[in-house]
Amino acid sequence: MKKHEMTLKSFKQRVIDELCCKASAIMPDPTRTIFTKPGRPRLSNSIERLEGAKHCIAYTEQDRRCKVCSTPKQVKRCNFICKGCEGHPHLHPKHCFEIWHTKVHF
C-alpha cells in the first residue's frame, strides 16, 4: 500500500467527519428560539390571560392603544384596562375585552 492510499473504511469515516463538521457550522443553534417576533416580549402570559379568575374592567385616566383592535397603521385608543391581567392591558370594554380573554391568537 502506498502512503497516499487509504482503506475504504477510513475514507468513509473521513468523509463523514468532514460532512458533520460542515453541517454543524451551517445548522442553527437548537437552544435559540427561532420563531420569535421582533420587538418587545409580551407582558402577559397568553395562558394566564385566558384563565377567567380575577379579570375586571376598570376606567383609567390614561389614554393608551387597545391591545386587540389597534394596529400600527390604524391606532384605536381607549381608557379601560383589565385589572386582573399582568401589565393592565388597555382594552375596549365590549368586544376587545372578550376577545383578549378567549382567543389564543388574535
Backbone as a chain_set.jsonl record, in Angstrom:
{"seq": "MKKHEMTLKSFKQRVIDELCCKASAIMPDPTRTIFTKPGRPRLSNSIERLEGAKHCIAYTEQDRRCKVCSTPKQVKRCNFICKGCEGHPHLHPKHCFEIWHTKVHF", "coords": {"N": [[0.837, -1.173, 0.0], [0.526, 2.239, -0.808], [1.722, 5.43, 0.514], [-0.185, 7.481, 0.224], [-2.561, 6.22, -0.2], [-5.619, 4.981, 1.175], [-7.707, 2.97, 3.266], [-11.009, 1.773, 2.394], [-12.803, 1.957, 4.512], [-11.584, 3.866, 6.249], [-11.601, 6.045, 4.535], [-14.385, 6.487, 4.208], [-15.04, 7.131, 6.874], [-13.615, 9.505, 7.187], [-14.871, 11.17, 5.3], [-17.443, 11.285, 6.461], [-16.848, 12.561, 8.908], [-15.95, 15.082, 7.988], [-18.249, 16.018, 6.652], [-20.071, 16.16, 8.784], [-18.834, 18.096, 10.345], [-18.95, 20.364, 8.667], [-21.733, 20.563, 8.414], [-22.524, 21.111, 11.024], [-21.579, 23.669, 11.297], [-23.209, 25.073, 9.6], [-25.828, 24.602, 10.459], [-28.469, 26.001, 12.523], [-28.356, 27.128, 15.953], [-29.778, 24.904, 18.225], [-30.739, 25.595, 20.76], [-31.531, 28.172, 20.644], [-34.333, 30.28, 20.281], [-36.285, 30.155, 17.481], [-38.674, 30.995, 16.291], [-39.541, 33.664, 17.045], [-41.049, 36.862, 17.27], [-39.872, 40.06, 16.184], [-39.097, 42.738, 18.454], [-40.515, 44.018, 21.557], [-41.066, 41.638, 24.202], [-44.189, 40.061, 25.092], [-46.138, 41.31, 27.813], [-47.969, 39.882, 29.335], [-48.651, 36.476, 30.088], [-49.895, 34.237, 27.703], [-51.575, 32.114, 28.437], [-52.249, 32.746, 31.028], [-53.851, 35.028, 30.731], [-56.082, 33.897, 29.625], [-57.341, 32.468, 31.582], [-60.151, 32.654, 33.608], [-60.194, 34.061, 36.186], [-59.708, 36.545, 37.937], [-60.451, 38.749, 36.347], [-61.224, 41.996, 35.555], [-62.794, 44.834, 34.356], [-61.756, 48.216, 34.254], [-61.935, 51.767, 34.561], [-59.579, 54.213, 33.542], [-57.554, 57.179, 33.725], [-55.512, 57.34, 31.925], [-54.834, 57.355, 28.512], [-54.497, 54.957, 26.187], [-53.244, 52.689, 23.583], [-55.46, 50.21, 22.301], [-55.076, 46.801, 23.016], [-56.119, 44.812, 21.404], [-57.635, 45.713, 19.063], [-56.111, 47.755, 17.936], [-53.812, 48.687, 15.453], [-50.569, 49.053, 13.857], [-50.966, 50.742, 11.65], [-53.543, 51.765, 11.988], [-54.52, 53.322, 14.701], [-56.251, 52.651, 17.652], [-57.584, 54.045, 20.45], [-58.111, 53.79, 24.011], [-59.622, 54.067, 27.298], [-59.836, 52.078, 29.177], [-58.886, 49.366, 31.277], [-57.734, 45.993, 32.013], [-57.837, 44.846, 35.17], [-57.065, 42.436, 36.235], [-55.151, 41.208, 34.639], [-51.633, 40.806, 33.99], [-49.619, 43.643, 33.685], [-51.741, 45.261, 33.051], [-53.461, 45.545, 30.517], [-54.727, 47.786, 28.017], [-58.021, 47.823, 26.945], [-60.947, 47.792, 24.897], [-64.18, 47.964, 26.377], [-66.337, 46.306, 25.443], [-66.216, 44.325, 22.968], [-63.407, 43.856, 22.633], [-62.365, 43.246, 25.186], [-63.537, 40.755, 25.67], [-62.514, 39.237, 23.512], [-59.749, 39.324, 24.042], [-59.586, 37.739, 26.331], [-60.492, 35.252, 25.524], [-59.607, 34.264, 22.991], [-56.723, 32.615, 21.727], [-54.844, 33.395, 19.773], [-54.944, 36.45, 18.184]], "CA": [[0.0, 0.0, 0.0], [1.299, 3.476, -0.871], [1.474, 6.355, 1.628], [-1.36, 8.314, -0.003], [-3.745, 5.388, -0.293], [-6.254, 4.664, 2.452], [-8.718, 1.922, 3.14], [-12.36, 2.271, 2.145], [-13.388, 2.274, 5.818], [-11.039, 5.128, 6.748], [-12.085, 7.082, 3.627], [-15.777, 6.773, 4.578], [-15.033, 7.803, 8.169], [-13.112, 10.864, 6.97], [-15.948, 11.904, 4.629], [-18.495, 11.509, 7.467], [-16.361, 13.58, 9.845], [-15.925, 16.387, 7.335], [-19.637, 16.444, 6.419], [-20.656, 16.539, 10.079], [-18.2, 19.346, 10.76], [-19.517, 21.434, 7.852], [-23.164, 20.675, 8.723], [-22.69, 21.768, 12.321], [-21.302, 25.095, 11.11], [-24.326, 25.655, 8.868], [-27.085, 24.433, 11.204], [-28.679, 26.966, 13.593], [-28.253, 26.656, 17.324], [-31.102, 24.418, 18.631], [-31.187, 26.199, 22.011], [-32.036, 29.509, 20.341], [-35.709, 30.294, 19.825], [-36.279, 30.599, 16.096], [-39.943, 31.551, 15.878], [-39.94, 34.821, 17.823], [-41.266, 38.083, 16.517], [-39.006, 41.122, 16.662], [-39.73, 43.723, 19.322], [-40.63, 43.707, 22.975], [-41.878, 40.47, 24.517], [-45.479, 40.377, 25.706], [-46.113, 41.442, 29.263], [-48.77, 38.856, 29.984], [-48.591, 35.124, 29.562], [-51.133, 34.01, 26.962], [-52.439, 31.203, 29.181], [-52.72, 33.464, 32.209], [-54.934, 35.934, 30.366], [-57.255, 33.123, 29.239], [-57.975, 31.939, 32.78], [-61.15, 33.635, 33.989], [-60.269, 34.196, 37.632], [-59.877, 37.867, 38.541], [-60.436, 39.769, 35.297], [-62.208, 43.027, 35.845], [-62.55, 46.03, 33.553], [-61.757, 49.422, 35.085], [-61.65, 53.016, 33.86], [-58.367, 54.911, 33.951], [-57.363, 58.458, 33.04], [-54.505, 57.166, 30.878], [-55.358, 57.015, 27.191], [-53.492, 54.122, 25.523], [-53.696, 51.855, 22.468], [-56.152, 48.964, 22.628], [-54.22, 45.666, 22.694], [-56.758, 43.921, 20.445], [-58.05, 46.274, 17.773], [-55.184, 48.762, 17.447], [-52.741, 48.211, 14.578], [-49.623, 50.151, 13.604], [-51.498, 51.681, 10.666], [-54.769, 52.392, 12.489], [-54.457, 53.315, 16.153], [-57.514, 52.79, 18.38], [-57.223, 54.341, 21.828], [-59.196, 53.6, 24.986], [-59.325, 54.412, 28.683], [-60.219, 50.97, 30.038], [-57.845, 48.354, 31.485], [-58.101, 44.786, 32.753], [-57.075, 44.873, 36.415], [-56.607, 41.089, 36.582], [-54.033, 40.776, 33.786], [-50.336, 41.403, 34.246], [-49.351, 44.77, 32.805], [-53.002, 46.009, 32.896], [-53.618, 45.952, 29.116], [-55.848, 48.644, 27.653], [-58.972, 47.087, 26.119], [-62.304, 48.335, 24.824], [-64.956, 47.146, 27.309], [-67.291, 45.358, 24.876], [-65.699, 43.198, 22.197], [-61.973, 43.619, 22.811], [-62.169, 42.588, 26.478], [-63.919, 39.349, 25.494], [-61.558, 38.618, 22.586], [-58.461, 39.204, 24.738], [-59.642, 36.686, 27.336], [-60.986, 33.979, 24.992], [-58.837, 33.785, 21.844], [-55.295, 32.436, 21.967], [-54.176, 34.271, 18.811], [-55.874, 37.378, 17.547]], "C": [[0.891, 1.249, 0.0], [0.91, 4.386, 0.295], [0.171, 7.124, 1.454], [-2.651, 7.502, -0.134], [-4.297, 5.13, 1.104], [-7.3, 3.601, 2.216], [-10.078, 2.559, 2.908], [-13.023, 2.709, 3.452], [-12.871, 3.627, 6.34], [-11.461, 6.296, 5.853], [-13.52, 7.489, 3.983], [-15.853, 7.531, 5.906], [-14.579, 9.259, 8.032], [-14.174, 11.733, 6.299], [-17.061, 12.232, 5.624], [-18.083, 12.604, 8.44], [-16.381, 14.971, 9.23], [-17.336, 16.914, 7.069], [-20.306, 16.896, 7.714], [-20.1, 17.876, 10.56], [-18.788, 20.528, 9.987], [-21.008, 21.651, 8.171], [-23.381, 21.38, 10.052], [-22.409, 23.263, 12.226], [-22.466, 25.799, 10.426], [-25.618, 25.644, 9.682], [-27.225, 25.5, 12.285], [-28.576, 26.304, 14.956], [-29.625, 26.18, 17.796], [-31.611, 25.038, 19.932], [-31.793, 27.578, 21.791], [-33.467, 29.417, 19.831], [-35.751, 30.904, 18.436], [-37.542, 31.387, 15.757], [-40.41, 32.708, 16.765], [-40.13, 36.013, 16.912], [-40.323, 39.155, 17.04], [-39.784, 42.098, 17.548], [-39.77, 43.268, 20.771], [-41.435, 42.431, 23.193], [-43.188, 40.901, 25.176], [-45.346, 40.447, 27.217], [-46.868, 40.311, 29.938], [-48.595, 37.518, 29.292], [-49.923, 34.816, 28.902], [-52.082, 33.089, 27.714], [-53.031, 31.907, 30.392], [-53.895, 34.377, 31.874], [-56.196, 35.199, 29.959], [-57.975, 32.512, 30.44], [-58.899, 33.008, 33.35], [-61.278, 33.883, 35.473], [-60.611, 35.612, 38.089], [-59.862, 38.983, 37.502], [-61.586, 40.737, 35.514], [-61.833, 44.282, 35.062], [-62.651, 47.26, 34.451], [-61.392, 50.629, 34.227], [-60.367, 53.621, 34.426], [-58.244, 56.211, 33.163], [-56.367, 58.344, 31.888], [-55.162, 56.69, 29.587], [-54.277, 56.254, 26.433], [-54.111, 53.34, 24.366], [-54.394, 50.602, 22.987], [-55.275, 47.801, 22.16], [-54.812, 44.782, 21.605], [-56.965, 44.592, 19.095], [-57.119, 47.343, 17.216], [-54.096, 48.106, 16.608], [-51.758, 49.354, 14.361], [-50.141, 51.191, 12.609], [-52.72, 52.43, 11.17], [-54.815, 52.241, 14.009], [-55.844, 53.541, 16.735], [-57.157, 52.944, 19.855], [-58.41, 54.131, 22.753], [-58.687, 53.912, 26.393], [-59.689, 53.293, 29.66], [-59.102, 49.943, 30.097], [-58.455, 47.119, 32.129], [-57.226, 44.757, 33.996], [-56.504, 43.511, 36.788], [-55.427, 40.597, 35.773], [-52.75, 41.506, 34.159], [-50.08, 42.51, 33.233], [-50.56, 45.648, 32.564], [-53.196, 46.486, 31.452], [-54.837, 46.821, 28.902], [-56.726, 47.91, 26.652], [-60.299, 47.833, 26.063], [-63.23, 47.402, 25.612], [-65.899, 46.123, 26.677], [-66.579, 44.182, 24.21], [-64.241, 42.876, 22.495], [-61.662, 42.903, 24.126], [-62.457, 41.092, 26.354], [-62.923, 38.622, 24.592], [-60.225, 38.364, 23.28], [-58.451, 38.009, 25.696], [-60.161, 35.35, 26.813], [-60.145, 33.431, 23.854], [-57.355, 33.687, 22.182], [-54.501, 33.366, 21.065], [-55.217, 35.177, 18.193], [-55.13, 38.324, 16.66]], "O": [[1.887, 1.306, 0.72], [-0.091, 4.153, 0.974], [-0.515, 7.396, 2.44], [-3.736, 8.083, -0.171], [-3.553, 5.068, 2.083], [-7.722, 3.369, 1.083], [-10.277, 3.74, 3.191], [-13.726, 3.719, 3.486], [-13.659, 4.44, 6.823], [-11.658, 7.41, 6.339], [-13.837, 8.676, 4.052], [-16.641, 8.467, 6.043], [-15.116, 10.142, 8.701], [-14.363, 12.89, 6.675], [-17.57, 13.353, 5.626], [-18.884, 13.482, 8.761], [-16.786, 15.933, 9.883], [-17.598, 18.105, 7.236], [-21.023, 17.897, 7.734], [-20.833, 18.691, 11.122], [-19.089, 21.569, 10.572], [-21.482, 22.787, 8.195], [-24.32, 22.163, 10.193], [-22.954, 24.041, 13.008], [-22.687, 26.99, 10.645], [-26.412, 26.58, 9.597], [-26.232, 25.879, 12.908], [-28.693, 25.086, 15.09], [-30.57, 26.969, 17.778], [-32.816, 25.008, 20.183], [-32.492, 28.095, 22.662], [-33.772, 28.544, 19.017], [-35.308, 32.035, 18.233], [-37.473, 32.357, 15.002], [-41.564, 32.724, 17.193], [-39.444, 36.15, 15.898], [-40.004, 39.161, 18.228], [-40.995, 42.253, 17.395], [-39.148, 42.277, 21.154], [-42.383, 42.165, 22.454], [-43.273, 41.987, 25.75], [-44.545, 39.733, 27.82], [-46.457, 39.831, 30.994], [-48.416, 37.441, 28.077], [-50.975, 35.101, 29.474], [-53.296, 33.273, 27.631], [-54.191, 31.684, 30.738], [-54.837, 34.483, 32.659], [-57.275, 35.792, 29.942], [-59.12, 32.081, 30.31], [-58.477, 34.146, 33.554], [-62.399, 33.912, 35.983], [-61.714, 35.843, 38.584], [-59.312, 40.054, 37.758], [-62.748, 40.348, 35.637], [-60.688, 44.732, 35.105], [-63.531, 47.336, 35.308], [-60.623, 50.509, 33.274], [-60.106, 53.549, 35.627], [-58.772, 56.323, 32.057], [-56.382, 59.168, 30.974], [-55.945, 55.74, 29.585], [-53.251, 56.831, 26.073], [-55.329, 53.325, 24.188], [-53.975, 50.01, 23.981], [-54.782, 47.814, 21.032], [-54.067, 44.063, 20.938], [-56.505, 44.074, 18.077], [-57.336, 47.798, 16.093], [-53.525, 47.09, 17.004], [-52.08, 50.506, 14.651], [-49.806, 52.372, 12.704], [-52.922, 53.595, 10.826], [-55.111, 51.165, 14.529], [-56.533, 54.493, 16.368], [-56.506, 52.077, 20.438], [-59.564, 54.272, 22.347], [-57.483, 54.005, 26.633], [-59.836, 53.547, 30.856], [-58.444, 49.676, 29.092], [-59.538, 47.174, 32.71], [-56.004, 44.655, 33.891], [-55.559, 43.433, 37.573], [-54.759, 39.65, 36.186], [-52.772, 42.661, 34.584], [-50.309, 42.319, 32.039], [-50.43, 46.694, 31.928], [-53.109, 47.683, 31.18], [-55.87, 46.614, 29.538], [-56.239, 47.429, 25.629], [-60.727, 48.433, 27.05], [-63.087, 46.182, 25.529], [-66.234, 45.138, 27.336], [-66.368, 43.149, 24.845], [-63.888, 41.701, 22.599], [-60.784, 42.042, 24.166], [-61.708, 40.265, 26.874], [-62.532, 37.494, 24.894], [-59.638, 37.295, 23.118], [-57.426, 37.344, 25.853], [-60.262, 34.396, 27.585], [-59.982, 32.215, 23.762], [-56.799, 34.566, 22.842], [-53.588, 34.05, 21.527], [-56.257, 34.711, 17.728], [-55.74, 39.188, 16.03]]}, "num_chains": 1, "name": "protein.A"}
